[in-house]
């Protein structure tokens, strides 16, 4: 037996039932010639969008920094999002302690 799928066409009776269902559907109708002329390709109607999030003006930077083990343990113990909480804690510190150039 072949593993390829074969297209099975509906019988004349099934096809007639399908066509009657389409004709009875109030949301389905034939387009007029005027309506058909106004159709435009999808690409003209919808704007192209890139997949994913839009690019950030100032994206976060990945850095390598060493923290004391007990500091890391304390933040890690708070669960998921601990890196974000370290960032928030540093931001609070900077707002309370303005840095001066050395």
PyMOL commands that set and color helices and strands:
alter all, ss='L'
color gray80, all
select helices_A, chain A and resi 12-24+33-38+42-45+69-76+82-96
alter helices_A, ss='H'
color red, helices_A
deselect
rebuild
show_as cartoon
